[in-house]
Amino acid sequence: LRPQLLDRFGMHAEIRTVKDPALRVKVVEERTAFDQSPNVWIENYEEKQQELRNRIVAAQKLLPSVELNYDLRVKISEVCSQLDVDGLRGDIVTNRAAKAYASYNQRTKVTVEDIS
């Protein structure tokens, strides 16, 4: 994307092709299983999906009480500045993401590991 558009996104993921042959085979096998019988495949993963949904809902409820101390906010801004991030969007999004990550891990205080 052009820099003018990329700046509108606070965060993005870079997706790359899997290189490990065994993992590639696993992905192809899973896709084939899904194509052959999607309902069976969905049933096989339903429990894990429900666990993930429950964890996300719990994190959403905990999020308002998550604290990000001043020193860590300064560290986030230092890193954004060192990376020459234009504007404050990077600082804001990283603060939010750190709190969300702590909440997802069922904690009410952000740690340095949450921002590294």
Secondary structure as UniProt FT lines:
FT   HELIX           3..6
FT   TURN            7..8
FT   HELIX           21..36
FT   HELIX           38..62
FT   HELIX           63..65
FT   HELIX           70..82
FT   TURN            83..84
FT   HELIX           89..104
FT   TURN            105..106
FT   HELIX           112..115
//
